Each structure stands twice: as structure tokens, then as C-alpha cells.
């Protein structure tokens, strides 16, 4: 027993040195077990998309420390939560591998979203237990703030989009993003007409903000390759910050063709999940920016791995807008990652501050998101201001076999 405690102390001390944490803080960390997971729906948010869910997750431990995460649907949260009851919450990667691989079938993007919510809560819990912010656990700060761009700008009273874009830039945000013309309501979408109109809109936008990459365009995969490339070619001299989702992206080989036909910076990935969804686009340098986000990737650890993959291939990161807590979590990850170019999207040009979180869980000023130095993710959750949905207190009654190698690592069964 004494030898085991000595080895644990040595391991914890080395972890503290690696993460830049005071060794005394880490030595004092309690030995914890996960006892319960609760899931709440976000009041007022009724968008029925699994991959943009904003439910709130609480992970309880026998030491009284609670971690908070965001995302997932009821069924997916319940299945994943049943796999982690009784586990040591500090073994985040081990838990992630078990949930990701432990039910035999590779997880789809809906399950990844739920896993991302739970994994986010584990990082928050660990930071709170050690008394440090999550970005310190991830290696420490690498930048002072994360630049942002706006999709829409609620603070503006302007009547035209060009004027709203100008107000956005004057407020300190890095860029203003627009979409193509057409595509809304019941009116049929004319590819030829809207390709022409979209090009004209972009010219007006560039003039309004003074060029300099202060605007971006999302084509929303509405166009086929011919019109998508036509638009991109017309925009090359205008130098937008990026053009997003030029064509559908299920088949990476399509972007081999698109990449050769235009020089505009290309962004892809808002609908993707883990690194195996995006790796070909990055490794073959088919894109300039990934749009993967939290909790869609399956968690903070997975996002960090994608960030390293991007650094290796000189690809920037522009996460898609997400829930309020996930936005705060992205600051911890991007703020502790190697200095690839990065930019965060804010719907309406400002972060959401729901009543069920503390007001200062996110630090936003002058168009930029700053690192939160409070323990964990810096979030406090008031369950009385959310809607309770379900609770998990026991392991799954239908466990699937798990294969472990001699060193204890999890492998596919």
C-alpha cells in the first residue's frame, strides 16, 4: 500500500510539472469516483438538432465536486453516462476511449456530441478539484485572447448588411461573415442568378469594411461545383478571410478539384465530429481552416488532437458557433494551443450569457474572448433555472465486452 501511494505521488508530481501546476496543489487532489450524472434541457432553446443540442450535464463525485458540460441528447447522454459510473474522473482519456470504443460500433456524430458534453464536464471537474483553469491543464496559455468574427451583429441599429458589417468591425471584431443570396423561404433557388448576386454582394461588403480580409463568405453547400468555383474565382482579388463550404464535403476528393481551381482560403468542417472526419482534408492540405467545434468533436481532448494535426499541416482553426459553455471551453483549448491562426464565430457578434450560468463564466470585451483564470471552465450552474430531464446512477445493465492489452490500454473488441 505504501509503495502504491509513493508511486501515485510521484506520478502526480510529474503531471504537475508537465502542466505547470504547483505540485502541492496536485498532491492535495482527492481520490474521486463518479457517482451520478444529471442532464437538463436549456430553457428557451428548442432547436431539434442533435448536433447543436445545448443540454447541460452535471457529473457528480463521491467527494462532492461537480463538473459541468454542455451538449448531447437524452438517449445518447444516458447510454454514455451508464458507461462511466464508478470511474475515476481524472482518467479523462481512458474514459473517452472506453465510451468511444466500448459499445463495439463506432460512434456516430450524435453520440460524439454527447460524449463531448461529458468529457467537457470531466475537464471542468478536474480543474475545480485541482484549483486551476482548464487551460493550465492543457499546457498553459499560448495567447492573450482569441479573435472573433460575427455572423450577424445584434448590437447594430443599421438597416443594411453593409452598415452592420461596418459597425461590427468598429466594435473590435476581426471579420463579418455573410451568406449567399437566396435560399430562404419557399422561392426556388436559381443557381445562376444567385451566383451572380452573391458576387455583387461580396463586392459591396468588401467596399463597406475597407477590404483587408475583414469579411468572409459561407456558401452553405448550396451550389454545385461549377457555380461554387465561379464565385470563388470572382472573389480572389477581394481577398476574403475565408470562403466556407463551397460544395458538399462528404467526399474529400471533391476538394482536390476545388483546391486546384481557386486560391481563396477554404474553410470546411462545421458538420464534422472527431479527427477521422477531418484528417484527410487537413493532411492533403485541401483546406486552409477547419470548422470543427465543441462538443461535436467528442470533447476537449479530441479538439486538442485536431489542433495538433492542424499545426503539423499549417491549417488554421475557425470553430463553428456553438452553445455558451462550449464557447467558453473553446477559449481554453485555443488559448492553450500552438499558435496556428484561429478565429471564433459568435452568432450575433456576442456570446450568450444564459441565466443558468454565472455572468462572468465567459470573458468578452472589444470583440475578443479572453482566458478565464477561474478553476475548471469558470462556470457555475444553477439547476433551478434549467429543466431537469434525466439522471443516471448505475452502470449499464447490458455491458459489452471490452478488450484490454497487457498494459491495461483499451482496444477494440
N, C-alpha and C positions, 0 to 999 in steps of 0.2 A: 504494500500500500504506500509506504514512504517513497519507494523508488518511483512508483507511478506518479505521485504528487510532484516529485522532483522533476521528472521528465515533462509533466504538464507545465510546470512553472517555467522551465527552460524554453519550451515551445512558445508559450505565451509571451515571454520576454523577447524572443526573436521576432515574433509577429509585431510587437510594439515598435521595435527598432525599424523594421521594414516599412511600417505605416507611418513612422514619425510620431508615434504616440508616447506619452510618458509611461515608462514601464510600471510605475506604481499604480497608475490607473487601471492598466490591463490586468495586473496581478489581483486587483481587488474585484474583478468581474465575477459575478456569481455563476455557479453551475446551474443551468436552467433546462427545463423541459417544456415543450409546447403542450398546453392542456386544453385549449379551446380556440376555435375560430368563429368569429361572427361576421355576418355580411349584411350591409344596409344599402338601400337604394338612395340615390341622391335626389332630394326634393326638387321638383320643378324640371328635372331632366328626364324626358320621356322618349328620347330618340331610340328606336328599337334596333340598333345596330350592335351586334356582339362586339365588334372591334372598335367601337367608340363608347363602350359602356363606362359609366362613372360611378359604379357602386363603390362603397367604402368597406375595406376589410380591416378587422382587428384580429391580431394574433396575441393570445394570452399565454402567459407562462406561470409556472408554479412559484416564481419569485416576485410576481406582481407587476413585472414590466410588460407593457403592451406596445406592440408595433402596429403602425397604421400604413395601409396600402390603398391603391385605387385601381379599379377595373374588374373585368370578369362578369359573367352571368351566373345566376343562381346554381344551375346544374353543374357548370364547369367548376365553380368555386367549391361546391360540395364534394365533387369527385377528387379534386386535388387536395382539399383540406383533409380528407379522410386518410390520405397517404402520409401526412406529416405529424399527426397527433403522437405525442410521446417522444418526438425527435429533439435533439439539441439544436436550438435555433441559431447558434453561432456557426453551424456547419452548412452555410448557405449553398455553396457549390454542390456539396453532397446531396442536400435536399433537392436542389434543382435537377441534378442528374437522375435521381430516383423518380421524381414526378414526371420528368420529360420522357424517360425510357421505361419506367416500371410497369406500364399497362400494355406492353407489347406493341401496340400500334403507335407509330409516330404521331405526335400531337399536331392537330390542325391549328390554324391561326386563331380560332375561337378559344381553344384550350390554352394556347400560348398567352392569350390576353389574361386569362385567369391566373395562370402560373406567374405572369409578370406582376400582377397585383399582390400575390402572396410573397413573392421574392422581394418586392419593394418594401413590404411590411417587415420582413426579416432584417433588411439593412437598417431600417428605422429603429427597430428593436435593439439591434447590436450597438448602434451609435448611442442610443439612450443608456444602455447598460454600461458602456464604457465612458460616457460623458463627453463624447466628441461628435462633431458633424460627420455625415457620411462621406463628404469629400476628403476628409482626413483618412478615413479607412481605405479610400481608393487611391491613396498616394500623395494627397495634399494638393493645394491649389496650384494650377498652372496658368491661370489668367485671372484678372481682377473682376471681370464681368463678361457676360455673354451678350453679344449684339442681337438685336431683334428686328424683325420686319413685320409689317401689318398686312393682314388680309381684311380690307375694310378698316375704317378708322372712326369709331363711335364718337370720339371727342370733338370731331369736326362738325361745324354747322353749315359747311359748304353744300351747295346744291349740285355740283358736278363732281364726277370722279376725279378729274384732273385737279380740281381745287382741294379735294380731300387728300389726294396724294401729296400735294404741296404742304398742307397742314401737318401731315404725318412726318414728313422729313424735317420740318421745322421743329417738331416736338422731340427730335433726337433719335428716331428710329432709323435704321440703316437703309431700308427699302420699303416700297409699297408694291404689293402683288395684285395683279388683275387677272381676270379670266377672259376667255374668248367671247365674242359677241354671240348672241343666240343661245339656244339650248335650254331655255326655260319656258314653262307653260306648255300649252297644247300645240303651239305652232311648229310645224315640221322644220327640221334643221337642214338648211341648204348649205352643203359643204363649200361650194364655190363662192357663194355670196358672203358667208361668214369668214372665210379665209381672207377675203379682200377687206372686209370691215374690221377684222381683228388687226390686220397690219396697220390700217389707218388709225385705229385706237392706240396702238403702241407708239406710233409716231407722235401723236398728241401727248401721250403720257410722258415720253422722253423729254419733250419740249417743256412740259409743265414742271418737272422736277430738276431740270438742268442737266440731264444725262448723268454720266459718272456711275452707271450701274445702280442708280437709286430706285429702280423698279424691276419687277420680274413678271413673268407670264406663266400661267398654268393653263395648258390646253385641255386638261381633264380627259385625255384619251378620246376626245370627240371626233378627231379627224383621222382619216386613213393616211397612209404613208405619204401619198402624193401631196395632199394639202398641208400636212404637218411639216414636211420638209420645205415646201414653198414658203410657209410663214417664217420658218427659221432662217432661210436664206435671206429673206427680206429684212430680217432684224439684225443681221450680223454687224452691220456698220453702226447700229444704235447701241450695241454692247449692253444688253440687259444683264442683270446679275445672274439670272438663270432662266431657262425655259423648261417647264416641268411637264412630264407625262405627254410627250409629243405624240406617241402612239401607244397602243396597248403593250403591256410589258410582261405578259405571261411567258413569252418566248424571248429569251435574251438574244438569240441570233438576229432578231429583227433590228436590234440596236447596233449590231455590227454594220448593217447597211446605213442606218440613220447617222451613226457616228462619222462615216466616211463622206456624208453628203452635206454636213454643216459644221460650222465652227462655234456655234453658240454653246455656252455652258449648259449641260444637260443634267436634270435632276429627276430621279426615279426612286420609288420605294415606299410611298406612304401606306400602301395596302399590304406591305410585306410583314413578315414575322422575324424569325431568327436568322442567323448568319447564312444558313443554307438557302434561304430565299434570295439573298442579295449578293452572294460571294462571286458569282460569275460576272455580274455587272461591274464589280469592283476589280476583280483580278484581271479581267480582259480590258480594263480601262474604257468601258463603254459609256460611263457616266462621269460627271465631274462632282456630283453631290448625291449622297444618299438622303432619302426622306424617311427612313425608318425612325420609329419613335417608341416611347414608353406609354403603356405597358406592353404594346404589341409585340416587341421583340422577345418577350418572355422574361424580361427583368433587367435590372441594372447591370448585373454581371455580364449578361449576354450583350447588352448595348456596349459595354466597355470592350468586349472582344471585337465587336464590329468596328469600334473606333480604332483599335489597333490594326485591323485589316485595312481600314481606310488610310491610316498613316503610312502603311507599307506601300500602298499604291498611289499615294498623293491625291486622295479623293476627300473632298470636304464633307461636312455633315450639316444638314438643314432639316432637323426633325419636324414632322408634321405637327400641327397644333393638336393638343390633347387635353385631358382633364386637368383641373387646377393643381392637384397634388402631383400628378405626373409631370406637369410643367416645372414645379419646384424640384422634383427629383432629377430632371434633365439638367438643371443648372449644376447640381452636384457632380454629375457624370462629365458633362462637357467642361466644367470648371476645373476638373482634375485630370483631364486627358491631354495627351501631347498636342501641341498647338497646330493641328490642322485648322484650316479656315472653317469656322462654324457660324451658324446663324439660327436663331429660334423664331418660329412663327407664332404670332399672337393674333387670334381671331378678334377683330375689332380694335386691334392695336394696344390692348392692355390685358394683363392677366385677370382671371376670375378670382374673386375672393368670397366663396360661399360662406354663409353664416355658421355652418357646422365646423369650420376650421377657424383657428385664431387668425386675426387680421394680419399679423406680421409673419405668417408662415412663408411668404414669398416677398422678396426684396426687389422692387421695381422702381426705377427713377430715371428720368431723362431718356426714356426709350431703351433702357438696358436692364438686364436681370443680374443682380449681384448675389454672390455666395452668402448663404445663411449660416452663421457660425454657431447656431444653437445645436444641442445634441440631436443625433439622428437626422431626420429630414427637417427638423424645426417645426413640426406640426403637432398641434393639439386638437383632438377631435371631440366634439360634444354629441354623443349619440342621441340625446334628447331632441336634437334639431334635424335628425335624419329618420328614415323609416326602416325599422328592423325587418329583415327578410328571413334569415335562417341562421342556425347555429350548429356547429359540428364539434362533438366532444369525444368521439370514439373513432378508432381506426376502421377502415373499410371491412365489411363482413365478407368481401369477395376478393381477397388478396391474390394478385397474380405472381407467379414465381419470379424471383429476382436472382440473376446470376452475378456472382462476385468472383473476382480474381483472387489469388492467394494474398495479395497485399490489401484486400478489402475494397478495392475500387469496384463500382457498379459497371456491368457490361450488359449488352442486350441478351435476353434470354433465348 
